[in-house]
Amino acid sequence: MKVKFILGVVLATIILAIPASATSIQTSNAIDQQILLFNTMVSKVANNSNTNLTEMNINLDFYLDINGDGKDDVVSTKIKINNSIESKIKIGNISFSYAGIAIAYPIDDINNDGLKDILVNKMFGINEPSEIAIFSKEGFLWNYSKEQSLLLAVPDGKDVLVSQITMSFMHPSTQVIKFNGKGNKTMEFEMSGLGYALPMDDINSDDINDVLVTKIVDNPDGYSISGIYAIDGKIGEEISKYLEVSEKDVVTTIAQVINDLDGDGVKDIMIQTIKQNKGKDNSTNLSVLLKVVSSKKLVKSQKFDDALLWEKEYENFAIATITNDANGDGLSDILVSTYKPKYPSTEIVYPMQTRQQAFDYEFDIFRGYDGKLLSHFEFNVK
């Protein structure tokens, strides 16, 4: 595994998995905030030829009352990636450092004291174990640690969803574990390859939230295999699977749980597959295939393509985000931002940017449930 590949997956997961309360940006819901952060980071990287994935600073702060005194406390994460990796976390008056990548953010009130609790995710460390730890007003509640593994945790109500990635030179594997508020394992799912899990709504009507798992494999022979699984959150079995095998051209696939687009009361899924394309003049660019899937229909069809609401393909790099109701039908819609390079590029920089001098930008808003184009805007850079 290349260091940049691992860091790219970790950083993308941080941004896609941060809950709404972990950022001060005021938008309508958690996905808006996650993708706004993601969009901002990618935009800055794409327009800065000096940006290097292994040299960056990440600062995340949020404010809430964690000790019950009626005043906001600060929960701060500062990650510095240079020749080494160091994370500094501050929870109120408590501070500590971690030789690796770690992040802290609020979760629901696990111990029923009327206050939000804090999840600390030590994703991976340098000569330190990876760890998930839960803190409340009373202090430490429970933890889970693992040597020589990468741990990616996201809250799911009062549960915690953990992607445990065991690294090896040739064959990484991923175990998805759901913990309840007391730290007990309630569900497990295993697969080969590198992957991460995000919480879904209850799509099979068993009163337990289900799980969306994205699988990414960077094989030595150049094949990138991306699999997306809807997993039963109660028993850890597959509900449905979407698998794409592509020779040397797929950079990565990102699956997200978004708002309910088709009005069936269940949050839906957006899949963005990013591909690397090479022209006759040896120039390269990134293209994107966007698919919007109805979660509820997955249970009936057990195939992602049968549950497809609509899809669009872009010849240049594009980012799709959820947006508020743009046409007054009471349902969320999709905003797609397209980055068109003004000059050919001969180098692709992983994970999702090309080194360019300038871009033209296009913005499309599509009706969420069927992909009808509602508006189009262009911004040209000279």
Secondary structure, 3 states (H helix, E strand, C coil): CCHHHHHHHHHHHHHHHCCHHHCCCCCCCHHHHHHHHHHHHHHHHHCCCCCECCEEEEEEEEEECCCCCCCCEEEEEEEEECCCEEEEEEECCEEEEECEEEEEEEECCCCCCCCCEEEEEEEEECCCCEEEEEEECCEEEEEEEECCEEEEEEEECCEEEEEEEECCCCCCEEEEEEECCCCCEEEEEEEECEEEEEECCCCCCCCCCCEEEEEEEECCCCEEEEEEEEECCCCCCEEEEEEEEEECCEEEEEEEECCCCCCCCCCCEEEEEEEEEECCCCCEEEEEEEEEECHHHHHHHCECHHHEEEEEEECCEEEEEEECCCCCCCCCEEEEEEEEECCCECCEECCCEECCCCEEEEEEEECCCCCCEEEEEEECCC
